[in-house]
Amino acid sequence: MGFDYEQFGDRVRALRKERDITQAELASVLNVESHYISRIERGLSGCSIEIIIVLSKVLGVSIDYLVVGKECSSVKEELERVINQLEKIRMDIV
């Protein structure tokens, strides 16, 4: 299970469009070329953690959401749910 560049790019594109930000405007804020934003959004290029941090601030979402598509609290809730299920299974076995 590796990093999914296409899904990351899809999230960046969707968030950028929701906020009525052009690729050129986003590129300007990130101090990169517009074609780089296009490549990220199409899943053809990755980006540095520095770019991801600025993207999260500009797009108003957490880094977790940009990278994995879930907020940190969602991941925590999912883990708690799985742990509870495993505890129930363990109790049934014992």
C-alpha positions in Angstrom: 0.0 0.0 0.0 1.9 3.0 -1.3 1.1 6.7 -1.6 -1.7 7.3 -4.2 -0.6 10.3 -6.3 -3.8 10.3 -8.3 -6.0 10.5 -5.2 -3.8 13.2 -3.7 -4.0 15.2 -6.9 -7.8 14.7 -7.1 -8.2 16.1 -3.6 -5.9 19.1 -4.4 -7.9 19.8 -7.6 -11.3 19.5 -5.9 -10.3 21.7 -3.0 -8.7 24.3 -5.3 -11.9 24.5 -7.5 -14.2 24.6 -4.4 -12.3 27.7 -3.3 -12.3 29.3 -6.8 -8.5 29.3 -6.9 -6.8 29.0 -10.3 -3.8 26.8 -10.9 -1.8 30.0 -11.6 -2.9 31.6 -8.3 -2.0 28.5 -6.4 1.3 28.2 -8.2 2.1 31.8 -7.3 1.4 31.2 -3.6 3.6 28.1 -3.7 6.3 29.8 -5.7 6.2 27.1 -8.4 5.1 27.0 -12.1 1.5 26.4 -13.1 2.4 23.3 -15.0 3.7 21.8 -11.7 0.3 22.2 -10.1 -1.2 20.6 -13.2 1.1 17.6 -12.8 0.3 17.3 -9.1 -3.4 17.4 -9.8 -3.1 14.7 -12.5 -1.1 12.5 -10.2 2.1 12.7 -12.3 4.2 14.5 -9.7 4.7 14.3 -6.0 5.6 17.3 -3.9 7.7 18.1 -0.9 6.4 18.2 2.7 7.0 22.0 2.5 4.5 22.2 -0.4 2.0 19.9 1.3 2.1 22.2 4.4 1.4 25.3 2.4 -1.3 23.5 0.4 -3.0 22.5 3.6 -3.0 26.1 4.8 -4.1 27.6 1.5 -6.8 25.0 0.9 -8.0 25.0 4.6 -7.6 21.3 5.3 -5.4 19.2 7.4 -2.3 17.5 6.1 -3.9 14.2 7.0 -6.8 15.0 4.7 -4.5 15.9 1.8 -2.3 12.9 2.2 -4.7 10.1 3.2 -8.1 11.6 2.5 -9.2 11.4 6.1 -8.9 13.8 9.1 -6.8 12.6 11.9 -9.9 12.2 14.2 -11.5 9.9 11.5 -8.4 7.7 11.6 -8.5 7.6 15.4 -12.2 6.7 15.4 -11.6 4.0 12.8 -8.8 2.5 14.9 -10.9 2.6 18.1 -13.7 0.8 16.2 -11.3 -1.9 15.0 -9.9 -2.3 18.5 -13.4 -2.7 19.9 -14.2 -5.4 17.3 -11.0 -7.2 18.1 -11.8 -7.1 21.8 -15.2 -8.6 21.2 -13.7 -11.4 19.1 -11.1 -12.1 21.8 -13.9 -12.3 24.5 -15.8 -14.7 22.3 -12.7 -16.9 22.0 -11.9 -16.9 25.7 
